[in-house]
Amino acid sequence: MTPPTTYDLLVCGGGPAGVPAAIQAARQGANVLLVEKSGMLGGTTTLNGVAFPGLFDAWGKQIISGIGWELVRQAAEDSGSPLPDFSEVAERHWQHQIRLCPTTLAMLIDEAVLESGCELQLHTMVASVSGSDGEDWQVQLCGKDGLQSVSAKWLIDCTGDANLSALAGCELLLPPELQPGTLMFKLEGYQSAEIDIPAIDALIPEALRSGELHSSDLGWGGKSLAHLIHSYGQNSIHIPKVNAMDSRGKTEIELTARKAVIRVVRFLKKQPGMENLKISCCASECGIRETRTIVGETSVSVDDYMSGRLWDDAVCYSYYPIDLHTDEGLDYRVLDAGTVPTLPLSAMIPKGRKQFLVAGRCISGDRLANSAFRVQGSCMAMGQAVGAVAACAALSGIHDATNVPRAEWKSAIESQGGIVPEPKG
Ligand SMILES: Cc1cc2nc3c(=O)[nH]c(=O)nc-3n(C[C@H](O)[C@H](O)[C@H](O)COP(=O)(O)OP(=O)(O)OC[C@H]3O[C@@H](n4cnc5c(N)ncnc54)[C@H](O)[C@@H]3O)c2cc1C
């Protein structure tokens, strides 16, 4: 059967935000196409090996559930990882992240996407977007077989890097500084307890002077390899000055990141007790913490976030400390007890645009707020919410997301297990 070329929704990017967006809309009966540039769904969680999504609870209570959570919960169970007890308040935020096998999650996502009735195209990117507000969008996709034209009533940008928004001419914000990326990798062949880390750290100044190591190879603080050695690689090195917006920039990131890993490995293999060190696995792409964001109808500020502002158009909760990686170290600020921020639909609508929504780490907010709401649990909740709003709109011929009755999208989200904050009064 020839696939349809007109869709209610085109979701671009199959990461933590895009997958729930596509599944939610398809389960509501919308005709959905999900396009993903790589060969695997799950985005940073799977492709980049950041397989510890968070946070789904706050202050003893689950605040994010629904489509993303169900996939994460099932993947954790199938991976044999115990779930944290959400009725307890975690002392440190990361204690309630969910550890899972990324490949297991990717396989569960495949099943859920296909079962929802959503059409999926992997290895596909958007090449161009045309159309004006109130009309269907004309989109050229680029795949292995060249260009393909489709049209869609609604576009949802879940690329993380705001690629679809850029192609559609939306106003964007690129901070002068960006957080570093990280290539996740795992080392084996040594026992960290047997390694004389102070002796290794004493060699670092000379290694930095000679160029054998770069300070960003040392990640946080830039002075010690203790974290990297103790954690056997993982989330340890920083890749500075990342440009994840275009293919040239992404190419440079991947090459720079792999060079950093091999530099560290070659340096460490010369150290006593680490002669047999080897890389047991490495993510296929470098993880990106920050790119540009859209300029939305509303922007979430760090004050909004830290004060737990309850927006009138809140679609979901978000809970994470401010976690901005800078050259000087980590800007880390925990929320006051009982505070649970919310995220507004209007921060997911590019300014002045209709039939266009955004979810994930490129929604509208300042850098500090973004450093918290960019996490996977929040992206999943945003994705499910915009999928619901766009499906409600597309199925009833509404062009403006703000005109979709709240009761409708709220009940659509709740019917798929999601949690929607209740505005005061
Ligand atoms: C090193 C690191 C550590 C982190 N630690 C944590 C943590 O501990 N816990 C946590 O919850 N979060 C953590 N995060 C943050 C979190 O993983 C991301 O912010 C989150 O995954 C963003 O989700 P997203 O869906 O917006 O984007 P992404 O995860 O980036 O997914 C975007 C998807 O879109 C695809 N795509 C991109 N461009 C295109 C295009 N043009 N066309 C088609 N498809 C495209 C990508 O391949 C990808 O699948 C970390 C991130 C990094 C990099």
PDBQT file of the ligand as one rigid body, heavy atoms in Angstrom, charges set to zero:
ROOT
HETATM    1  C1  LIG A 501      26.158  14.114  28.921  1.00  0.00    +0.000 C 
HETATM    2  C2  LIG A 501      24.739  14.360  29.255  1.00  0.00    +0.000 A 
HETATM    3  C3  LIG A 501      24.268  14.004  30.503  1.00  0.00    +0.000 A 
HETATM    4  C4  LIG A 501      22.934  14.176  30.812  1.00  0.00    +0.000 A 
HETATM    5  N1  LIG A 501      22.455  13.733  32.023  1.00  0.00    +0.000 NA
HETATM    6  C5  LIG A 501      21.125  13.596  32.192  1.00  0.00    +0.000 A 
HETATM    7  C6  LIG A 501      20.608  12.894  33.304  1.00  0.00    +0.000 A 
HETATM    8  O1  LIG A 501      21.344  12.469  34.173  1.00  0.00    +0.000 OA
HETATM    9  N2  LIG A 501      19.263  12.693  33.374  1.00  0.00    +0.000 N 
HETATM   10  C7  LIG A 501      18.412  13.212  32.430  1.00  0.00    +0.000 A 
HETATM   11  O2  LIG A 501      17.207  12.970  32.504  1.00  0.00    +0.000 OA
HETATM   12  N3  LIG A 501      18.873  13.945  31.399  1.00  0.00    +0.000 NA
HETATM   13  C8  LIG A 501      20.208  14.130  31.244  1.00  0.00    +0.000 A 
HETATM   14  N4  LIG A 501      20.695  14.825  30.169  1.00  0.00    +0.000 N 
HETATM   15  C9  LIG A 501      19.791  15.667  29.355  1.00  0.00    +0.000 C 
HETATM   16  C10 LIG A 501      18.895  14.936  28.411  1.00  0.00    +0.000 C 
HETATM   17  O3  LIG A 501      19.428  13.694  28.016  1.00  0.00    +0.000 OA
HETATM   18  C11 LIG A 501      18.550  15.761  27.161  1.00  0.00    +0.000 C 
HETATM   19  O4  LIG A 501      18.397  17.124  27.450  1.00  0.00    +0.000 OA
HETATM   20  C12 LIG A 501      17.257  15.208  26.569  1.00  0.00    +0.000 C 
HETATM   21  O5  LIG A 501      17.535  13.935  26.027  1.00  0.00    +0.000 OA
HETATM   22  C13 LIG A 501      16.667  16.092  25.503  1.00  0.00    +0.000 C 
HETATM   23  O6  LIG A 501      15.616  15.420  24.873  1.00  0.00    +0.000 OA
HETATM   24  P1  LIG A 501      15.089  15.893  23.451  1.00  0.00    +0.000 P 
HETATM   25  O7  LIG A 501      14.053  14.930  23.044  1.00  0.00    +0.000 OA
HETATM   26  O8  LIG A 501      14.757  17.340  23.520  1.00  0.00    +0.000 OA
HETATM   27  O9  LIG A 501      16.371  15.809  22.503  1.00  0.00    +0.000 OA
HETATM   28  P2  LIG A 501      17.358  14.622  22.139  1.00  0.00    +0.000 P 
HETATM   29  O10 LIG A 501      17.529  13.663  23.246  1.00  0.00    +0.000 OA
HETATM   30  O11 LIG A 501      18.573  15.322  21.620  1.00  0.00    +0.000 OA
HETATM   31  O12 LIG A 501      16.626  13.880  20.948  1.00  0.00    +0.000 OA
HETATM   32  C14 LIG A 501      16.497  14.500  19.699  1.00  0.00    +0.000 C 
HETATM   33  C15 LIG A 501      16.248  13.436  18.643  1.00  0.00    +0.000 C 
HETATM   34  O13 LIG A 501      16.047  14.077  17.402  1.00  0.00    +0.000 OA
HETATM   35  C16 LIG A 501      16.894  13.512  16.417  1.00  0.00    +0.000 C 
HETATM   36  N5  LIG A 501      17.193  14.589  15.490  1.00  0.00    +0.000 N 
HETATM   37  C17 LIG A 501      18.008  15.644  15.700  1.00  0.00    +0.000 A 
HETATM   38  N6  LIG A 501      18.025  16.446  14.631  1.00  0.00    +0.000 NA
HETATM   39  C18 LIG A 501      17.190  15.884  13.722  1.00  0.00    +0.000 A 
HETATM   40  C19 LIG A 501      16.774  16.252  12.417  1.00  0.00    +0.000 A 
HETATM   41  N7  LIG A 501      17.225  17.373  11.857  1.00  0.00    +0.000 N 
HETATM   42  N8  LIG A 501      15.902  15.446  11.752  1.00  0.00    +0.000 NA
HETATM   43  C20 LIG A 501      15.455  14.296  12.341  1.00  0.00    +0.000 A 
HETATM   44  N9  LIG A 501      15.812  13.905  13.574  1.00  0.00    +0.000 NA
HETATM   45  C21 LIG A 501      16.659  14.697  14.261  1.00  0.00    +0.000 A 
HETATM   46  C22 LIG A 501      18.094  12.995  17.185  1.00  0.00    +0.000 C 
HETATM   47  O14 LIG A 501      18.772  11.974  16.492  1.00  0.00    +0.000 OA
HETATM   48  C23 LIG A 501      17.423  12.489  18.461  1.00  0.00    +0.000 C 
HETATM   49  O15 LIG A 501      16.950  11.181  18.322  1.00  0.00    +0.000 OA
HETATM   50  C24 LIG A 501      22.052  14.728  29.848  1.00  0.00    +0.000 A 
HETATM   51  C25 LIG A 501      22.519  15.116  28.596  1.00  0.00    +0.000 A 
HETATM   52  C26 LIG A 501      23.860  14.933  28.283  1.00  0.00    +0.000 A 
HETATM   53  C27 LIG A 501      24.343  15.299  26.924  1.00  0.00    +0.000 C 
ENDROOT
TORSDOF 0
